[in-house]
């Protein structure tokens, strides 16, 4: 339907990392189950093997992680980040992230690599995304090792700047919430809420979050567009303040 996709991994076509043959099937996490119901394939492992995948503390081992399917989420622009005390009250888990976008061709999926770090653990992921329509995107994602990540850095698009942020992950109202406080571009705070269906009612949000508006379908707030720089070398402006309400 969408044509051939490039191989996952480095320029040499590194193999996809999948579950070891004959490995036990551990209990599935709540978030992994939601993804599978939307058509993704994922494997969960014992909580002792927690690692970072796609911005949340997924209960998967990097060498087992594999997801394919649809990403359905709402995105909100916030007037500012919650205080450390408020984040603690929400039970958030901070994850430091840097993501880079790779060169591509017109009509091909957006390709991204990400380094995620929390509590001394580091996970590298390779992701392809293609817009389906509205708040729905087709997504293919793989965990990769450090060597593959380093090789993929050779494919970084020089016209796209790095995205650096701290992601705070917590559950609220039956959903997994991901609150991103950006270092680059500076001053930007976004909240993402992953859904199971595009027609779900407006998801519940913590009252303490100062939401300006829903930006789910505003192209300027897609991460790949936040990474773009104009021809004059100036990054596209991204408003993030009360003056943008409504």
C-alpha positions in Angstrom: 0.0 0.0 0.0 2.8 2.4 0.9 5.6 0.9 -1.2 8.9 -0.6 -0.2 10.6 0.5 3.0 14.3 0.8 3.6 15.9 -1.9 5.7 16.1 -1.2 9.4 19.6 -0.7 10.8 22.7 0.9 9.5 23.8 1.4 5.9 24.9 -2.2 5.7 21.3 -3.3 6.5 21.8 -4.6 10.1 19.4 -7.3 11.1 16.3 -6.4 13.0 16.5 -7.3 16.7 13.8 -9.6 17.7 12.9 -12.0 20.6 15.3 -14.9 21.1 13.8 -18.1 19.7 12.3 -20.2 22.4 12.2 -17.3 24.9 9.4 -17.4 27.5 6.3 -15.2 27.0 6.2 -12.9 30.1 3.2 -10.9 31.3 2.2 -8.1 29.0 2.3 -4.5 30.3 -0.8 -2.3 30.0 0.8 0.0 27.4 2.1 -2.9 25.3 -1.4 -4.3 25.2 -2.8 -1.1 24.0 -0.3 -0.9 21.2 -1.0 -4.5 20.1 -4.7 -3.8 19.9 -3.9 -1.0 17.4 -2.0 -3.5 15.2 1.5 -3.2 16.7 3.5 -6.2 17.7 5.3 -6.0 21.0 6.9 -8.2 23.6 7.0 -7.5 27.3 9.4 -8.9 29.9 9.8 -9.0 33.7 9.8 -5.6 35.4 13.3 -6.2 36.5 14.4 -5.8 32.9 12.7 -2.4 32.4 14.2 -0.2 29.8 13.3 2.9 27.8 11.5 2.6 24.5 9.7 5.3 22.6 9.8 7.7 25.4 8.2 5.6 28.1 9.5 3.0 30.6 8.2 0.1 28.5 8.6 -3.4 30.1 10.6 -4.7 27.2 14.2 -5.7 26.7 16.0 -3.7 23.9 17.0 -6.9 22.1 13.4 -8.0 22.0 11.6 -4.8 21.2 9.7 -4.6 17.9 6.6 -2.6 17.1 4.6 -2.1 13.9 1.3 -0.4 13.4 -0.5 2.9 14.1 0.5 5.7 16.4 -2.7 7.6 17.5 -2.1 10.5 19.9 -3.3 13.9 20.9 -0.7 16.7 21.4 -1.2 19.8 23.5 0.8 23.0 23.8 1.5 24.0 27.4 2.2 27.4 28.8 5.1 26.0 30.9 6.5 23.0 32.6 5.1 21.8 36.0 7.2 22.3 39.0 9.4 19.5 40.3 7.0 19.0 43.2 4.1 18.7 40.7 5.9 16.2 38.6 6.7 14.1 41.6 3.0 14.3 42.6 2.1 13.0 39.2 4.5 10.0 39.6 6.4 11.0 36.5 9.6 9.3 35.4 12.1 11.6 33.6 13.9 10.5 30.5 16.6 12.5 28.7 16.3 12.3 24.9 18.2 13.3 21.9 16.8 12.5 18.5 18.2 13.1 15.0 16.4 12.9 11.6 17.9 11.0 8.7 18.1 11.9 5.1 15.1 10.7 3.0 13.4 11.1 -0.4 10.1 12.7 -1.2 7.2 10.5 -0.3 9.3 8.2 1.9 8.6 7.8 5.6 10.3 10.1 8.1 13.3 8.3 9.6 14.5 9.1 13.1 17.0 7.8 15.6 16.8 8.5 19.3 19.0 8.1 22.3 17.0 7.8 25.6 18.6 7.8 29.0 17.3 7.4 32.6 18.8 6.2 35.8 22.0 5.3 34.0 20.3 3.1 31.4 20.6 4.0 27.7 18.4 2.7 24.8 18.8 3.5 21.1 15.8 3.3 18.7 15.3 3.6 15.0 11.8 4.7 13.9 10.0 5.3 10.6 6.8 7.3 10.5 4.3 8.1 7.8 1.3 10.3 8.1 -2.0 8.5 7.6 -4.3 11.4 8.3 -5.5 13.5 11.3 -3.9 12.3 14.5 -3.0 8.9 13.0 0.5 7.9 11.8 1.9 4.6 10.6 4.9 3.6 12.6 7.7 1.1 12.5 10.2 1.0 15.3 13.2 -1.1 16.3 15.6 -1.0 19.2 19.2 -0.9 17.9 22.6 -1.3 19.5 25.1 1.5 20.0 27.2 0.5 17.0 24.2 0.6 14.7 23.2 3.9 16.2 26.6 5.3 15.4 26.5 4.1 11.8 23.0 5.7 11.4 24.5 9.0 12.6 26.3 9.1 9.2 22.9 9.4 7.6 21.7 12.4 9.6 20.1 15.2 7.5 22.4 18.2 7.9 19.5 20.6 7.4 17.7 19.3 10.5 18.9 20.2 13.9 18.9 17.8 16.9 15.9 17.7 19.1 16.8 17.6 22.8 14.3 17.2 25.6 13.4 15.7 28.9 10.3 13.5 28.7 8.2 13.0 31.9 6.1 9.8 31.7 3.1 9.1 33.9 -0.3 7.6 33.8 -3.5 9.6 34.2 -7.2 8.9 33.4 -6.4 5.5 32.0 -3.8 6.8 29.5 -0.1 7.0 29.3 0.9 10.7 29.2 4.3 12.0 27.9 5.2 15.6 28.8 8.2 16.9 26.9 10.2 19.9 28.1 12.5 20.9 25.3 16.1 22.1 25.5 16.2 22.4 21.7 14.1 24.2 20.6 14.2 26.1 24.0 11.1 27.1 25.9 8.7 24.6 24.3 6.6 22.3 26.4 4.3 19.7 24.8 2.0 17.0 26.2 1.3 13.8 24.2 -1.5 11.4 25.1 -1.5 8.0 23.3 -5.0 6.7 22.3 -6.4 3.4 21.1 -8.8 5.0 18.6 -8.8 8.3 16.7 -12.5 8.9 17.6 -11.9 8.6 21.3 -13.4 11.4 23.5 -11.1 14.2 24.6 -8.7 12.5 27.0 -8.6 13.6 30.7 -5.6 15.8 31.7 -4.3 16.7 35.1 -5.8 20.1 36.1 -2.4 21.4 37.2 -1.2 21.4 33.5 -1.6 24.8 31.9 -2.9 23.8 28.4 -3.0 26.5 25.8 -4.5 24.5 23.0 -4.7 21.2 21.1 -1.9 21.2 18.4 -2.3 17.6 17.3 -2.7 18.6 13.6 -0.6 21.7 13.6 2.5 20.8 11.4 4.7 23.2 13.2 4.6 21.1 16.3 5.6 17.8 14.7 9.1 17.0 16.0 10.5 16.7 12.5 9.3 20.2 11.7 10.7 21.5 15.0 14.1 20.3 13.7 13.8 22.3 10.4 15.9 25.5 9.9 15.0 28.2 7.3 17.2 29.0 4.3 18.6 31.9 6.2 19.8 29.6 9.0 17.2 30.7 11.5 15.0 28.0 13.1 11.3 28.3 12.5 9.7 30.2 15.5 7.6 28.0 17.8 5.3 30.1 20.0 4.8 28.7 23.5 3.1 31.2 25.8 -0.2 32.4 27.1 -0.5 34.9 24.2 -1.1 32.0 21.9 -4.2 30.8 23.7 -7.1 30.1 21.4 
